[in-house]
Structure formats: C-alpha cells, structure tokens
C-alpha cells in the first residue's frame, strides 16, 4: 500500500493518517498526479506500453521499464534500478499516457530507461521506513554543520536512498557555493555517499507544498510542472497594484498565476490606445482615471469635476487624432445627450456598487448598560 509519512502503514501493520480512502488530505500521496482517463480502456494484446511512471518522495517522478512483465497496478510499491544501487517508489501511471508524458518531457524510449527489479516486499517496506527515520536527524545535524562552516546556503530537504547507501541533500543559494569541505564532513559523519542538488526557491515551495492566498493548494505542488519566470510587467498589463506583499507567493517570488491570464490581457490591450497626455476638449482637459480592458471602456475626468466620464476606446483614438491635427472636439463622447447621460449614469452607478461592495464596514461598538450610581442603590 502506498502512502506518505502520515498515511503509510505503521509498525503494527495498520494504516495510519487521514484514512481518506483514495485521496490524501495532506497532499503527500498525490503531488503532481496525472488523471488516467484511459484507465478503463484495454490496449490490444501485445501492444501494451511496458514503461511506467514511478513516484518518489515529494512528487519526484521518473520512468522505468517493466521488462519482466510484472503484474503491477497504480499505487503499488516497487524496487527500481538507480545508479549504484536500488530505490523504492510507487507506481503513479501506466499505459499509453506514459508514452505521451515521455513525449511531452522529450525523454527517448531507448536503453537508457532503467528497469523495475520487483514488487516491494513487506521486508523492503520495513527497511525503507527505518531509512526514512534517519532523514530528520540528518537534516538538523547538516544545518548545524553548514552554520559551523559559514556557508551561504539554505538546506531544504534530505532524501535517503532505500538501500541506505546514498543521501541527496537539496539546497538553495543566491550565489555559487563551494561545498567540497561540506561533502567530506557529511560523508565521514554519516558513512554514506553524498549528492548535493541545488534547487530554486520555486522548486523548494513545490516540494514543501502549502496553501496559497486563494485558499487552494499551491499550483506548483499540485499540477504546474513548467515553472516559468514572472516579471512585474505581467502585473502592470493587468492593472494590478505593484504591492510586493500581495504579488509574492510563499516562495518569495512573484506568483506564477500572474502568467495565467497574461495572454488574454495582451490580446485585449491591442485595442486600447496609449495615453501619453490628457485629451483636449472645449469643455476642458480630461485625464485618464481607469480602464476596463475587456469592455474597452476608459474613464476620464475633467480637472474641475469629481465625476468620471466613460469613453469607448475607439472614441479615444478619434479624439487623439483630432488633437494631433489641432482640432478640439466639443466633448468626450460624441453621443453625449439624453442617451449618453443615461449610459454614463448607469456605468457610474456600477462603479459605486463596486466601491460599496469592497468598502470596509465600521464595526458597531457593543452596547453597554450604564451602571446605576451607588447612591441610587442605597436609596
């Protein structure tokens, strides 16, 4: 039976953890899972794809060949071939979807794909649980050693191989770190082969997981595999306030979700004219106050007025062309009249409703009864 630290099988043989019957509440058992929509379809005999996807700690995945023709199913623990030893993982995907995943990740189907040795036995699982118990004390001791050596790096996680011969230390650092002395100390103290692997802050957040400001699990730890860089220009195009505390994720970098709708905004911004100077009309100069990108409406306000006037993006382009020719139009909207005033009033009422919706309500003070004077009580 597969499971994370909290959902695995305990020493007494009983299932521990959330016991959610198929879905891990902690997120440790189903990180970056792929929904197998071909699971109910049987492939023709002799044409089954013999490579499977195997999941390891913290959602790390790799592909292995089932050359022995083992009868395995998703979630089953298996012993796989790794450089200089063997490791224990869990089957996460089988069949034709594995072929598609390999094509997506540009992994060739050749002899470099390592094989599955066997299905894990209870003895293998027991040994692996004993190995996993070394990770936490090793993690704490390694942090002390890094501090003693004065290295500018942050240790994120430690992963032991199932055969207890190798440990991978994941770290993040802003600059290049010379950890040759650190490797000698770790190899001598823990009697294992040491591999140092640097990861970015986004990868660190995806390994640790968590809940975002939207109330959902982090995208990088559930489904997002391609961690692209995010710039502040993405927030500017979407008319978002450049507040670092609101735009930054748990990794300390700009949120990945800023890129999700960026293409739609860039496509809509093609019809929005750039306002480099106020629009000139006979009624006065009007400055841009707000832009509704998808409705293609721009609000302008005169200097002597407090109200805003909605103008279509096409009309703004016309006024800009007239101003460049030295022509000053009568007003902002060519349809300003009875119908225009009704339209302006309707749009302004919509703005007022939005302001009221997000305006903080003042909390009412609790009513306290006045205590009667002691003189009244005596009388």
KOLVOBA-498580 format. One record per residue (C-alpha): x, y, z; residue in one letter; residue number from 1. Coordinates in Angstrom, 2 decimals. Layout:
REM KOLVOBA-498580
NODE        X        Y        Z  resn  resi
NODE        X        Y        Z     a   NUM
...
END
This chain:
REM KOLVOBA-498580
NODE        X        Y        Z  resn  resi
NODE     0.00     0.00     0.00     x     1
NODE     1.41     3.41    -0.94     x     2
NODE     1.34     6.45     1.26     x     3
NODE     3.24     9.39     2.61     x     4
NODE     4.73     9.60     6.11     x     5
NODE     1.35    10.25     7.72     x     6
NODE    -0.72     7.85     5.59     x     7
NODE     1.62     4.86     5.34     x     8
NODE     1.48     1.56     7.16     x     9
NODE     2.73     1.69    10.72     x    10
NODE     4.86    -0.84    12.56     x    11
NODE     1.73    -2.60    13.85     x    12
NODE     0.54    -3.20    10.26     x    13
NODE    -2.38    -0.78    10.50     x    14
NODE    -2.99     2.10     8.12     x    15
NODE    -2.22     5.44     9.76     x    16
NODE    -3.00     9.02     8.79     x    17
NODE    -6.10    10.61     7.31     x    18
NODE    -7.68     7.32     6.05     x    19
NODE    -9.43     9.22     3.27     x    20
NODE    -9.87     6.06     1.15     x    21
NODE    -8.19     7.07    -2.07     x    22
NODE    -7.33    10.76    -1.70     x    23
NODE    -4.58    12.05     0.56     x    24
NODE    -5.72    15.03     2.62     x    25
NODE    -2.12    16.07     3.32     x    26
NODE    -1.15    16.15    -0.37     x    27
NODE     1.83    13.86     0.18     x    28
NODE     0.41    10.93    -1.81     x    29
NODE    -0.90    12.74    -4.89     x    30
NODE     1.50    15.56    -5.71     x    31
NODE     1.55    16.40    -9.44     x    32
NODE    -0.69    13.44   -10.23     x    33
NODE    -1.91    12.88   -13.80     x    34
NODE    -5.52    11.76   -14.21     x    35
NODE    -5.54     8.47   -16.12     x    36
NODE    -8.51     8.97   -18.46     x    37
NODE    -7.55     5.81   -20.38     x    38
NODE    -7.71     3.53   -17.32     x    39
NODE   -10.97     1.86   -18.44     x    40
NODE    -9.69     1.11   -21.94     x    41
NODE    -7.74    -2.08   -22.55     x    42
NODE    -4.90    -1.98   -25.06     x    43
NODE    -4.69    -4.71   -27.73     x    44
NODE    -2.77    -7.81   -26.66     x    45
NODE     0.94    -7.49   -27.32     x    46
NODE     0.76    -3.71   -27.74     x    47
NODE     0.83    -2.61   -24.10     x    48
NODE     3.45     0.04   -23.36     x    49
NODE     5.97    -1.56   -20.98     x    50
NODE     7.28     1.67   -19.40     x    51
NODE     5.65     3.00   -16.24     x    52
NODE     5.92     6.21   -14.26     x    53
NODE     7.19     5.84   -10.68     x    54
NODE     6.75     8.44    -7.96     x    55
NODE     9.27     9.08    -5.19     x    56
NODE     9.40    11.43    -2.22     x    57
NODE     7.87    14.92    -2.61     x    58
NODE     6.40    14.26    -6.05     x    59
NODE     9.67    13.47    -7.84     x    60
NODE     8.94    11.14   -10.78     x    61
NODE    10.88     9.05   -13.26     x    62
NODE    10.22     6.41   -15.93     x    63
NODE    11.18     2.74   -15.64     x    64
NODE    10.78    -0.26   -17.93     x    65
NODE     8.74    -3.26   -16.82     x    66
NODE    10.97    -5.67   -18.72     x    67
NODE    10.00    -8.66   -16.54     x    68
NODE     6.28    -8.29   -17.33     x    69
NODE     5.29    -7.87   -13.68     x    70
NODE     1.59    -7.68   -12.87     x    71
NODE     1.53    -4.27   -11.18     x    72
NODE    -1.11    -1.62   -10.56     x    73
NODE    -1.13     2.08    -9.69     x    74
NODE    -0.04     2.85    -6.14     x    75
NODE     1.91    -0.39    -5.71     x    76
NODE     5.45    -0.11    -4.22     x    77
NODE     8.25    -1.38    -6.46     x    78
NODE    12.03    -1.68    -6.27     x    79
NODE    13.70     0.10    -9.19     x    80
NODE    17.21     0.34   -10.59     x    81
NODE    19.10     3.57    -9.84     x    82
NODE    22.79     4.47   -10.29     x    83
NODE    24.93     2.48    -7.80     x    84
NODE    22.04     0.78    -6.03     x    85
NODE    18.27     0.46    -5.85     x    86
NODE    15.41     2.63    -4.61     x    87
NODE    11.76     2.22    -3.61     x    88
NODE     8.97     4.09    -5.35     x    89
NODE     5.27     3.84    -6.13     x    90
NODE     3.60     3.29    -9.50     x    91
NODE     1.81     6.53   -10.47     x    92
NODE     0.92     5.98   -14.14     x    93
NODE     0.77     3.16   -16.71     x    94
NODE    -0.24     2.58   -20.32     x    95
NODE    -0.41     4.97   -23.26     x    96
NODE    -0.42     8.07   -21.07     x    97
NODE     3.16     7.23   -20.08     x    98
NODE     4.14     7.38   -23.75     x    99
NODE     2.51    10.81   -24.02     x   100
NODE     4.25    12.02   -20.85     x   101
NODE     7.62    10.90   -22.22     x   102
NODE     6.97    12.74   -25.48     x   103
NODE     5.95    15.84   -23.53     x   104
NODE     9.15    15.75   -21.44     x   105
NODE    11.25    14.75   -24.51     x   106
NODE    12.55    11.53   -22.95     x   107
NODE    13.57     8.96   -25.61     x   108
NODE    12.45     5.35   -25.38     x   109
NODE    15.88     3.71   -25.52     x   110
NODE    18.19     1.52   -23.46     x   111
NODE    18.89     4.38   -21.02     x   112
NODE    15.48     3.81   -19.40     x   113
NODE    16.23     1.76   -16.27     x   114
NODE    14.17    -1.25   -15.24     x   115
NODE    11.97    -2.38   -12.37     x   116
NODE    13.52    -5.17   -10.31     x   117
NODE    10.48    -6.48    -8.43     x   118
NODE     7.40    -5.62    -6.43     x   119
NODE     8.40    -4.44    -2.94     x   120
NODE     8.01    -7.00    -0.16     x   121
NODE     6.97    -6.22     3.45     x   122
NODE    10.64    -6.55     4.39     x   123
NODE    11.57    -3.88     1.80     x   124
NODE     8.90    -1.54     3.16     x   125
NODE    10.05    -2.08     6.73     x   126
NODE    13.65    -1.36     5.80     x   127
NODE    12.62     1.74     3.89     x   128
NODE    10.70     3.08     6.90     x   129
NODE    13.83     2.60     9.03     x   130
NODE    15.87     4.50     6.43     x   131
NODE    13.34     7.36     6.35     x   132
NODE    13.74     7.78    10.12     x   133
NODE    17.34     8.92     9.51     x   134
NODE    16.28    11.89     7.39     x   135
NODE    15.08    14.27    10.13     x   136
NODE    18.12    13.97    12.47     x   137
NODE    20.43    14.12     9.45     x   138
NODE    18.67    17.28     8.27     x   139
NODE    19.11    19.01    11.66     x   140
NODE    22.75    17.96    12.03     x   141
NODE    23.59    19.09     8.47     x   142
NODE    22.17    22.54     9.19     x   143
NODE    24.48    22.79    12.21     x   144
NODE    27.48    21.78    10.08     x   145
NODE    26.57    24.37     7.40     x   146
NODE    26.40    27.05    10.09     x   147
NODE    29.78    25.99    11.52     x   148
NODE    31.41    26.14     8.08     x   149
NODE    29.84    29.54     7.38     x   150
NODE    28.36    28.55     4.02     x   151
NODE    25.76    30.89     2.46     x   152
NODE    23.20    28.24     1.57     x   153
NODE    19.83    27.05     2.85     x   154
NODE    19.24    23.33     3.29     x   155
NODE    15.74    22.39     2.16     x   156
NODE    15.42    18.62     2.39     x   157
NODE    17.31    15.34     2.76     x   158
NODE    16.31    12.16     0.90     x   159
NODE    17.89     8.78     1.66     x   160
NODE    18.01     6.03    -0.93     x   161
NODE    16.13     2.86     0.02     x   162
NODE    19.34     0.77     0.15     x   163
NODE    20.78     3.21     2.76     x   164
NODE    23.94     3.85     0.73     x   165
NODE    23.29     7.35    -0.60     x   166
NODE    21.63    10.58     0.53     x   167
NODE    20.62    13.56    -1.61     x   168
NODE    20.78    16.99     0.03     x   169
NODE    18.57    19.66    -1.57     x   170
NODE    19.63    23.26    -1.01     x   171
NODE    19.03    26.76    -2.35     x   172
NODE    21.55    29.59    -2.59     x   173
NODE    21.73    33.02    -4.22     x   174
NODE    25.38    32.60    -5.25     x   175
NODE    27.69    29.76    -6.14     x   176
NODE    28.72    27.72    -3.08     x   177
NODE    31.95    25.74    -2.62     x   178
NODE    30.68    22.74    -0.64     x   179
NODE    33.64    20.37    -1.16     x   180
NODE    34.56    20.55     2.52     x   181
NODE    30.91    20.03     3.46     x   182
NODE    30.72    16.81     1.40     x   183
NODE    33.82    15.43     3.17     x   184
NODE    32.34    16.16     6.59     x   185
NODE    28.93    14.67     5.73     x   186
NODE    30.41    11.53     4.16     x   187
NODE    32.65    10.98     7.17     x   188
NODE    29.94    11.55     9.78     x   189
NODE    27.02     9.65     8.20     x   190
NODE    29.04     6.98     6.32     x   191
NODE    27.11     7.41     3.06     x   192
NODE    27.63     8.71    -0.44     x   193
NODE    26.56    12.35    -0.66     x   194
NODE    24.88    14.15    -3.57     x   195
NODE    24.27    17.91    -3.39     x   196
NODE    21.43    19.18    -5.59     x   197
NODE    20.65    22.88    -5.92     x   198
NODE    17.02    23.89    -6.43     x   199
NODE    15.34    27.26    -6.96     x   200
NODE    13.01    28.89    -4.47     x   201
NODE    10.02    27.96    -6.65     x   202
NODE    11.11    24.30    -6.66     x   203
NODE    11.53    24.49    -2.89     x   204
NODE     7.95    25.70    -2.48     x   205
NODE     6.68    22.94    -4.78     x   206
NODE     8.46    20.28    -2.71     x   207
NODE     7.20    21.61     0.62     x   208
NODE     3.66    22.43    -0.57     x   209
NODE     1.18    24.70     1.18     x   210
NODE    -1.96    26.79     0.79     x   211
NODE    -1.95    29.93    -1.36     x   212
NODE    -3.73    33.23    -0.73     x   213
NODE    -6.57    31.95    -2.96     x   214
NODE    -7.33    29.22    -0.43     x   215
NODE    -6.24    26.37    -2.70     x   216
NODE    -3.12    24.20    -2.69     x   217
NODE    -0.09    25.68    -4.42     x   218
NODE    -0.19    25.22    -8.19     x   219
NODE     3.50    24.26    -8.29     x   220
NODE     2.90    21.33    -5.90     x   221
NODE    -0.33    20.01    -7.48     x   222
NODE    -0.31    20.38   -11.27     x   223
NODE     2.13    23.05   -12.53     x   224
NODE     5.37    21.46   -13.75     x   225
NODE     6.78    24.19   -16.01     x   226
NODE     7.93    26.94   -13.60     x   227
NODE     8.42    29.98   -15.84     x   228
NODE     9.87    33.29   -14.68     x   229
NODE     7.38    36.04   -13.82     x   230
NODE     8.11    39.76   -14.27     x   231
NODE     6.45    42.84   -12.83     x   232
NODE     5.32    43.72   -16.37     x   233
NODE     2.68    40.96   -16.05     x   234
NODE     1.13    42.86   -13.13     x   235
NODE     1.28    46.20   -14.99     x   236
NODE    -0.51    44.81   -18.03     x   237
NODE    -3.31    43.54   -15.78     x   238
NODE    -3.67    46.87   -13.94     x   239
NODE    -2.68    45.32   -10.60     x   240
NODE    -1.21    47.38    -7.78     x   241
NODE     2.54    46.78    -7.51     x   242
NODE     2.35    45.72    -3.87     x   243
NODE     5.07    43.10    -3.18     x   244
NODE     3.18    41.59    -0.25     x   245
NODE     0.14    40.86    -2.48     x   246
NODE     2.02    39.79    -5.62     x   247
NODE     4.55    37.49    -3.93     x   248
NODE     3.92    33.82    -3.25     x   249
NODE     5.18    31.62    -0.45     x   250
NODE     8.50    31.20    -2.25     x   251
NODE     9.16    34.94    -2.01     x   252
NODE     8.95    35.36    -5.80     x   253
NODE     6.12    36.75    -7.93     x   254
NODE     3.11    34.42    -8.10     x   255
NODE     3.03    32.00   -11.02     x   256
NODE    -0.69    32.73   -11.54     x   257
NODE     0.20    36.21   -12.85     x   258
NODE     1.10    34.49   -16.11     x   259
NODE    -2.15    32.51   -16.43     x   260
NODE    -4.29    35.31   -17.97     x   261
NODE    -1.46    37.44   -19.34     x   262
NODE    -2.01    36.39   -22.99     x   263
NODE    -5.71    37.37   -22.78     x   264
NODE    -4.79    40.80   -21.43     x   265
NODE    -2.12    41.33   -24.08     x   266
NODE    -4.62    40.43   -26.80     x   267
NODE    -7.24    42.82   -25.37     x   268
NODE    -4.70    45.64   -24.91     x   269
NODE    -4.14    45.80   -28.68     x   270
NODE    -7.39    47.80   -28.98     x   271
NODE    -6.60    50.10   -26.03     x   272
NODE    -4.77    53.31   -27.07     x   273
NODE    -1.78    54.58   -25.08     x   274
NODE    -2.49    57.81   -23.20     x   275
NODE     0.70    59.88   -23.07     x   276
NODE    -1.05    63.24   -22.46     x   277
NODE    -4.58    64.39   -21.43     x   278
NODE    -7.33    64.68   -24.03     x   279
NODE    -8.26    68.23   -25.01     x   280
NODE   -11.90    69.24   -25.46     x   281
NODE   -13.74    72.57   -25.39     x   282
NODE   -15.09    71.56   -22.02     x   283
NODE   -11.53    71.22   -20.67     x   284
NODE    -8.64    68.75   -20.47     x   285
NODE    -9.54    65.22   -19.37     x   286
NODE    -7.15    62.86   -17.63     x   287
NODE    -7.36    59.07   -17.67     x   288
NODE    -8.65    57.65   -14.37     x   289
NODE    -9.50    53.99   -15.05     x   290
NODE    -9.52    51.47   -17.90     x   291
NODE   -11.77    48.46   -18.37     x   292
NODE    -9.63    46.42   -20.74     x   293
NODE   -12.10    43.72   -21.78     x   294
NODE   -15.12    46.05   -22.17     x   295
NODE   -12.86    48.56   -23.99     x   296
NODE   -14.12    51.49   -21.90     x   297
NODE   -11.85    54.22   -20.50     x   298
NODE   -12.92    56.62   -17.77     x   299
NODE   -11.74    60.24   -17.99     x   300
NODE   -12.20    63.06   -15.51     x   301
NODE   -12.06    66.84   -16.01     x   302
NODE    -9.88    68.85   -13.65     x   303
NODE   -12.80    70.95   -12.38     x   304
NODE   -15.14    67.96   -11.85     x   305
NODE   -15.22    64.98    -9.50     x   306
NODE   -17.25    62.69   -11.78     x   307
NODE   -15.77    60.35   -14.34     x   308
NODE   -16.92    60.03   -17.97     x   309
NODE   -16.79    56.61   -19.71     x   310
NODE   -15.47    56.77   -23.27     x   311
NODE   -15.05    53.90   -25.72     x   312
NODE   -11.51    53.10   -26.85     x   313
NODE   -12.48    53.85   -30.46     x   314
NODE   -13.68    57.35   -29.49     x   315
NODE   -10.44    57.96   -27.57     x   316
NODE    -8.46    57.17   -30.72     x   317
NODE   -10.60    59.63   -32.69     x   318
NODE   -10.02    62.42   -30.13     x   319
NODE    -6.26    61.75   -30.15     x   320
NODE    -6.18    62.04   -33.95     x   321
NODE    -8.18    65.29   -33.80     x   322
NODE    -5.84    66.74   -31.15     x   323
NODE    -2.81    65.88   -33.29     x   324
NODE    -4.42    67.82   -36.16     x   325
NODE    -5.03    70.79   -33.87     x   326
NODE    -8.80    70.20   -33.67     x   327
NODE   -10.51    70.37   -30.28     x   328
NODE   -13.83    68.42   -30.16     x   329
NODE   -16.87    69.67   -28.28     x   330
NODE   -16.84    66.92   -25.64     x   331
NODE   -15.51    63.44   -24.93     x   332
NODE   -18.46    61.37   -26.11     x   333
NODE   -19.98    62.17   -29.47     x   334
NODE   -23.33    60.80   -28.21     x   335
NODE   -23.44    62.99   -25.10     x   336
NODE   -27.07    63.94   -24.76     x   337
NODE   -30.09    62.26   -23.23     x   338
NODE   -28.98    58.75   -24.19     x   339
NODE   -25.35    59.48   -23.36     x   340
NODE   -26.20    60.83   -19.92     x   341
NODE   -28.25    57.73   -19.15     x   342
NODE   -25.37    55.49   -20.19     x   343
NODE   -22.88    57.49   -18.11     x   344
NODE   -25.20    57.38   -15.11     x   345
NODE   -25.58    53.58   -15.42     x   346
NODE   -21.84    52.99   -15.63     x   347
NODE   -21.13    55.32   -12.70     x   348
NODE   -23.75    53.51   -10.61     x   349
NODE   -21.91    50.29   -11.39     x   350
NODE   -18.68    51.81   -10.06     x   351
NODE   -20.45    52.98    -6.92     x   352
NODE   -21.83    49.48    -6.32     x   353
NODE   -18.34    48.02    -6.62     x   354
NODE   -16.98    50.61    -4.17     x   355
NODE   -19.71    49.81    -1.65     x   356
NODE   -19.10    46.10    -2.02     x   357
NODE   -15.42    46.30    -1.09     x   358
NODE   -15.71    49.17     1.37     x   359
NODE   -14.96    48.13     4.90     x   360
NODE   -17.90    48.34     7.20     x   361
NODE   -17.36    50.01    10.53     x   362
NODE   -17.81    47.65    13.42     x   363
NODE   -20.53    48.70    15.82     x   364
NODE   -19.43    49.10    19.37     x   365
NODE   -21.16    46.74    21.76     x   366
NODE   -23.85    48.47    23.81     x   367
NODE   -23.02    48.65    27.48     x   368
NODE   -25.58    49.34    30.10     x   369
NODE   -24.80    52.21    32.39     x   370
NODE   -24.26    51.25    35.95     x   371
NODE   -26.54    52.91    38.41     x   372
NODE   -24.96    55.15    40.97     x   373
NODE   -24.41    53.64    44.36     x   374
NODE   -26.40    56.50    45.87     x   375
NODE   -29.48    55.39    43.92     x   376
NODE   -28.97    51.83    45.10     x   377
NODE   -28.77    52.95    48.73     x   378
NODE   -31.96    54.93    48.45     x   379
END
